[in-house]
């Protein structure tokens, strides 16, 4: 291998994605235009994800004032926030609804970016950083679920961590040890306990936010440098200025969404949708409650894991992850029509598994999951 040449190629790749000549306000903001066409609405989805991220950061910081990350006090502190802190129940409810809204926006944003072929050269880094953001956002969901330290959450986390370990059974030789090591590192002790809670807390409030904010910086920088992608095969030729027009529309949308979202969070407790008593504090001697389930945004993987052989689901998940990361190269020559068909297929799968997963489970296995 010619090392200087390899380095040269890598340097050229990054120089093309982050051209220094474009790193200025004029080029990144003043001159930026947003294409107008029938899919232009999709350009607002990343901004909406950003809005919900802001909501999560603000409400998360508020919750930090009262939350206690210890197995003895976590549950009581959450109950205290809900019942005795002024506005505490609302802030908790906004944080719970906000997490679901954010994940929803990120998923739809990814599907539309894919369908519009927005990952095409020179936007590969925008795409790859986006995939990393998606995994980080799921990481927030997984770690946040444990923090209230209730019966369902602790047991669901045990099941989740157990499945990481099981992956080792399907890996050859020394690789088989890796999932167990990962599980032990996250869990921190023999069973889910104080060390696990401390680690999930550190991940949820420090490590993941730092990771997310830095990768988001890269995502947004790369978007501003390259401007919006065309998104359709036959551009209309019509565009609008990003600054101030598009930004103003973005903010107006945020305002409307905030109003609707606030009313929902004010009137509808997030927990009202759970068919089981989420509030019971964790009892190590208690039995595993029936019907423990992850949050809805993990159903697309949870139900296949319940129904199909473990190795098949894990194998497919790995393939999908790799395909997502290297999509800009795999689908370089694919037409937007085909990409749209794949995107619609993916979206349908997610919708069906999320809404009808339970029914599908009952048809194939009988009884309740
Ligand atoms: C925390 C999560 C995320 C935030 C806050 C975010 C934010 C944004 C924003 C504000 C934009 C510009 C407006 C738009 O096109 O919607 C954008 C564009 C983009 N995002 Fe994201 N994003 C996130 C996750 C993702 C994910 C998961 C992907 C895909 C895997 C992705 C891929 C892209 C691409 C390719 C563009 C460029 C769109 C174009 O040029 O037409 N993003 N993102």
Boltz pocket constraint, residues with backbone or C-beta under 6 A from the ligand:
constraints:
  - pocket:
      binder: B
      contacts: [[A, 42], [A, 43], [A, 44], [A, 45], [A, 46], [A, 47], [A, 49], [A, 50], [A, 53], [A, 106], [A, 109], [A, 110], [A, 113], [A, 118], [A, 119], [A, 123], [A, 126], [A, 127], [A, 128], [A, 129], [A, 130], [A, 131], [A, 133], [A, 134], [A, 137], [A, 216], [A, 219], [A, 223], [A, 227], [A, 228], [A, 229], [A, 230], [A, 231]]
      max_distance: 6.0
